Amino acid sequence: MKTIPLLVSFMLATAAALAADPKPIFPLWPAGAPGSEARRAEPEKLNATGSNVSNIHHPSLTVYLPAPDKATGCAVIVVPGGGHRNLSINNEGYGVAQWLADHGIAAFVLKHRLGNDEANPAGTPQPYKWDVHGVADGQRAVRLVRSRAQEWGVRANAVGMVGFSAGGEIVAQAAMRAEPGKPDATDPIERENSRPDFQGLIYPGKSGLIAPVKGAPPAFLACGFNDRKDIAEGLANVYLLFKQAGVPTDFHVYASAGHGFGIREANKPAPPPVGGWVRQFREFLADQKFLAAAK
């Protein structure tokens, strides 16, 4: 009989996997995202180093909760970049989320559907569009966190987003195109508002598409002086638009930095000054009254 040894091997492998990655993962739509239901069981693809992930058809949130005695009641949905081809899941995802959780902020790493998914064979039409499916996933993520706010120890009026590069595009569009909740929805998640309470745009691409209006969520903007002209100068123009709209905004440009600085490891941010961006982001949240005093 080989059944028992195989079962034991499976249980040991499962235990090892859980020990290596104990963070819970919640699908945005348990039965599959609208239009992607048939592909929800398709495995995601990691690159050789495990730093990038693609082939995402079952969008989800990976949950990083702070210790109860450090919790501030604030929640941040972290949206990695990657040119809508993949997600830079370590540098702009897990590392950022762990730092936030270590400093009292609940963090949720979003894996969303990709408009230029590199996992697709060359010449095959992409099944998704970043400004349709990717933004819908971002809005659903906000609703999901709000729907479970009590369970996760966060306040429903302190749920925001931070996005990097292409992820910044998702965040900006989710904020600009926020939708109210649907009180009569059969899905309780859809009864929640999709508007983020704040937005962090870290070296976002396509800054020309960002058009804040009066009443937009407060914004934290950051980029490197040595980044591409359309990003470094584009973000300066975006800051002026926020200013003209009367939206409270922090804007940081780091003289020695380029693109993609993120946080590779939670306990090893880049050297100052650029490595201080995440501390300044937390200070921005405190200044805007999104952080309650930890117990």
Secondary structure by P-SEA (a helix, b strand, c coil): caaaaaaaaaaaaaaaaaaaccbbbbbccccccccccccccbbbbbcccccccccccccbbbbbbccccccccbbbbbbbbccccccccccccaaaaaaaaaacbbbbbbbcccccccccccccccccccccaaaaaaaaaaaaaaaacccccccccccccccccaaaaaaaaaaaaccccccccccccccccccccbbbbcccccccccccccccccbbbbbbccccccaaaaaaaaaaaaaaacccbbbbbbcccccccccccccccccccccaaaaaaaaaaaaaccccccc
